[in-house]
């Protein structure tokens, strides 16, 4: 019973995880009142018996520590973000097209990651596939159509940053009439 002492980090005292012992008060020979602090800073206490002590162990090391170089972590996380970008970046479903539009101030860059399609810029059309990159100047009407058999996925960058106020949608019915 005397193994537990203030400052010791233990596992098994509470289900929520490791805690740090703040104080230990014996109550007779068979009971201890253990005051502890959780990782959230919350302080609580618990009465322990000999039986309870068998389930408690000293926590060694940090369970969720990070001891790598910060620059390496940033590089690895950015590489992972790029690898997963297709889950969050714009795409056109099979057989679909974006609404024809242009941006008053923003220049856009489309970097195609997956699928095939046709990009129309003003009166010019070009086929696009993974690895292609298109720069769309401000004021140029454009539309993207998926002509393939899988989602057309792209990374879209805008400068200045995208805003709805800068985007002018072209109604295809009005434009044709």
N, C-alpha and C positions, 0 to 999 in steps of 0.2 A: 504493500500500500504506500510505501514511502518513496516509490520510484517517481511518482508524479510530482512536479514542482513548477513554480511560476516560470514563464518564459519558454516552456517546452511546447513544441508543436506536435499534436497528436492526431491520429486518424482512428475513427470508430466511436468517438464519444457522441457524435451526432450524425445523422444520416446525410446531412447537407454537404459534408466534406470535412476537410482538415480545420482544426481550430487551435488557437494558442491559449495555453493555460495562464490565467491571471493570478489565481490564488488557489491553495488547497487547504481546507480546514478539516481535520479529523473530528469525528463524532464517535467517541469510544474506539474500540479496537477493530470494528468491522465495517464502519461507514465513513466515507469521505464526502465532503461537499466540495465540488470542483467548480470554480468560477472560470469561465472561458470567454474568449472573444472570437467571433467569426470573421471571415474575410471582409464582410460588409461593415465591420466595426461594432456590430451588435454584441452586447455583453449579456450573458445568461449564466445560470448555474444548474448543476445536476448532482443529485446524490448518487454515489456509486457504492456497490458492494464488491466483495472479492470476486463474485461471478462476473460482474461488469468489467473488472480490470482485465480479464482474459480476452476481451474483445477489443481492447484498446492497444494500439501500437504507436511507437514514435514515428512520426512522418519524416522520412528522409528526403532531402532535396525538395525542389519545388515541383509540384505536379504539372503546372502549365508555364514553365519558364521559357524565356527566349534569350539565348546567349550568343546568337550569331551576329555577324557584322550587319549593321543597319542598311548599308548600301546593297549588300547581297540580298537581303530580305526584300527590299524595294524592287530590285531587278526580278527576283523570282515571282513576286506577287504581280508585277506588271506583265510578265510572260504568261502567267496563268490567266490573267484578265483577258489578254489578247486571245488566248486559246479558247476561252469561253465566250468571247464577244458575240458570236453568232446567236447566243441565247438572249441577248439584250438589244442588239443593234437592229436597225431597220431591215425588213425583208418584204418581198412580194411573193404571195402564194402562187402556186401553179395556175397559169391562165389569167392572172390579174395584172392590173396596171395601176400606177399612181395617178392621181388627178393631175392633169397638166397645170403647171404653176411656174412662177418665177419669184425671185427674191429681189427686192428693191436695192438693198445694200450688201447683202451677204454673198460671198463667193462660197461655193460648195465643192467639196472633194468627195467623190464616191470611190471607195476601194472595195472591189468585189471579192468576196470570200468563198461563195458557194453558189452553184446554179448557173444558168445561162439566161440571157435576155437581150432586149434591144433598148438602148437609150436614145431617145429623140431629144436633140438640142436644136431649137428653132426649127429649120426645115431639113436638118441633117439627121440621119439615123446611123447608128453603129451597133454591131453585135458586141456583147460583153460576156466575160467569163471570169472564173477565179484568177486573181493576179492582175487583172486590168484595173486601171485607175483613170477616172475622168475628172477634169476640172471644169466646173460650170460657173462662168462669170456672172456677176450681178446683172439682172435685167434680161437674162436669156431664158425664154420659156423652155421647160423640159418636162419629160415624162418617161417613166421607166416601165417596161412591160416584161413579165416573166414568160419566156417562150419555151422553157425547159420542162422537165418532168419532176423537178424538186424545187423547194423554196429557193428564191434568189435572195441571197444574204449579202449585205454590204455594210461597211463601216462608213458613216457619213460624218464629215467634219465641216463646220461652218465658221467663217471669219467675216465679220464679227459673229458672235455666238447666235445660234438660231433663236428667232422669236416669231410668234404668230403674226405680230404686227408687220413684220418685214416680208411676209409670204402673201403673194397674190394668187388666188386660185382662178383658173381659167375654166369657165363653164363650157364643156365641149359642144353643147347645143347652141349656145350663143356664138361661139367661135365659128361653127360650121354655117350658120345662117347669115 
